[in-house]
Structures are given as C-alpha cells and as structure tokens.
C-alpha cells in the first residue's frame, strides 16, 4: 500500500445520519397513525353484499399500520444507536487526547 492510511470516524456525519433516521422514523410513525385512523370499516363501507371483503380489507389495513409502527420503532432505535455512537466516539477521542497530552 502506498501513501498514508488514516482511520477515523466523522462524528458530524454520523450524527447527521442519526438525524435523518429520526426524521424517517417520525414520518413512518405519522403514516402508521394515518392508516390506523382512516382504515376501511369492518364491513359496512364495502356494501351490503361485500361484508366479508370489507372485513378483510379492514384487517389488512390494521396489519399494515402495525408493521409501519414496528418499522418506525426499529428506525428510531437505529437513530438512538447512532446518537450513542457519536457520544462514545467523542468521549473516547477526548479521553485519548487527554492521555496523550499528559505523557
């Protein structure tokens, strides 16, 4: 290998990625709420002869809302982990810098 090889973490970019994940989680959470609040009724909206199909649509929308909520939770957990990593990297860097300056 030629040249200088460096290793580092750009905590600002990592923090920005965490913020992007947080916005995404909030957007998906909002959409899950919209699906849950505006779901197809339990049969009545489908028409008198289509109650079973209406129930199936209603149950499908409930499942979609639940999956969106889980997706939002997972995305928020990822954002939390990225934020924690930024803090850990910064603290470790400060600690190592302090140890280097005392030698």
C-alpha positions as CSV (number, residue, x, y, z in Angstrom):
1,X,0.0,0.0,0.0
2,X,1.3,3.4,-0.9
3,X,0.6,6.6,0.9
4,X,-0.8,7.5,4.3
5,X,-3.7,5.4,5.6
6,X,-5.9,7.0,8.2
7,X,-8.7,5.7,10.2
8,X,-11.3,7.9,11.8
9,X,-15.0,8.5,12.3
10,X,-16.6,11.6,11.2
11,X,-19.0,12.1,14.1
12,X,-20.7,15.1,12.5
13,X,-21.7,12.9,9.5
14,X,-22.7,10.1,11.8
15,X,-24.8,12.4,13.8
16,X,-26.4,13.8,10.6
17,X,-27.2,10.2,9.6
18,X,-28.9,9.6,13.0
19,X,-30.9,12.8,12.5
20,X,-32.0,11.5,9.1
21,X,-33.1,8.2,10.7
22,X,-35.0,10.1,13.3
23,X,-36.9,12.1,10.7
24,X,-37.6,8.9,8.8
25,X,-38.9,7.2,11.9
26,X,-41.2,10.2,12.7
27,X,-42.6,10.2,9.1
28,X,-43.3,6.5,9.1
29,X,-44.9,6.8,12.6
30,X,-47.1,9.5,11.2
31,X,-48.2,7.4,8.3
32,X,-48.9,4.4,10.6
33,X,-51.2,6.7,12.5
34,X,-53.0,7.8,9.4
35,X,-53.6,4.3,8.2
36,X,-54.9,3.3,11.7
37,X,-57.2,6.3,11.9
38,X,-58.5,6.1,8.3
39,X,-58.9,2.4,7.9
40,X,-61.7,0.8,6.0
41,X,-64.6,-0.1,8.2
42,X,-65.4,-3.6,9.4
43,X,-67.7,-4.4,6.5
44,X,-70.2,-1.6,6.2
45,X,-68.2,0.5,3.7
46,X,-67.8,-2.4,1.3
47,X,-71.5,-2.7,0.7
48,X,-74.3,-5.0,1.9
49,X,-73.1,-8.0,-0.2
50,X,-69.4,-7.5,0.5
51,X,-69.1,-7.5,4.3
52,X,-66.6,-10.3,4.3
53,X,-64.4,-8.5,1.8
54,X,-64.7,-5.3,3.9
55,X,-63.6,-7.1,7.0
56,X,-60.6,-8.5,5.1
57,X,-59.6,-5.0,3.9
58,X,-60.0,-3.6,7.4
59,X,-57.8,-6.4,8.9
60,X,-55.2,-5.9,6.2
61,X,-55.0,-2.2,6.9
62,X,-54.7,-2.9,10.7
63,X,-51.7,-5.2,9.9
64,X,-50.1,-2.6,7.6
65,X,-50.5,0.0,10.4
66,X,-48.9,-2.4,12.9
67,X,-46.0,-3.1,10.6
68,X,-45.4,0.6,9.9
69,X,-45.4,1.2,13.7
70,X,-42.7,-1.5,14.1
71,X,-40.7,-0.1,11.3
72,X,-40.8,3.3,12.9
73,X,-39.7,1.8,16.2
74,X,-36.8,0.0,14.6
75,X,-35.7,3.1,12.7
76,X,-35.9,5.2,15.9
77,X,-33.8,2.6,17.8
78,X,-31.2,2.8,15.0
79,X,-31.2,6.6,15.3
80,X,-30.7,6.2,19.1
81,X,-27.8,3.8,18.5
82,X,-26.1,6.2,16.0
83,X,-26.5,9.0,18.5
84,X,-25.0,6.9,21.3
85,X,-22.1,6.0,19.0
86,X,-21.4,9.7,18.3
87,X,-21.2,10.3,22.1
88,X,-19.0,7.3,22.7
89,X,-16.6,8.3,19.9
90,X,-16.4,11.9,21.1
91,X,-15.8,10.8,24.7
92,X,-13.2,8.2,23.7
93,X,-11.4,10.8,21.5
94,X,-11.3,13.4,24.3
95,X,-10.0,10.8,26.8
96,X,-7.3,9.6,24.4
97,X,-6.3,13.2,23.7
98,X,-6.1,14.0,27.4
99,X,-3.9,10.9,27.9
100,X,-1.7,11.8,25.0
101,X,-1.2,15.4,26.3
102,X,-0.1,14.1,29.8
103,X,2.7,11.9,28.5
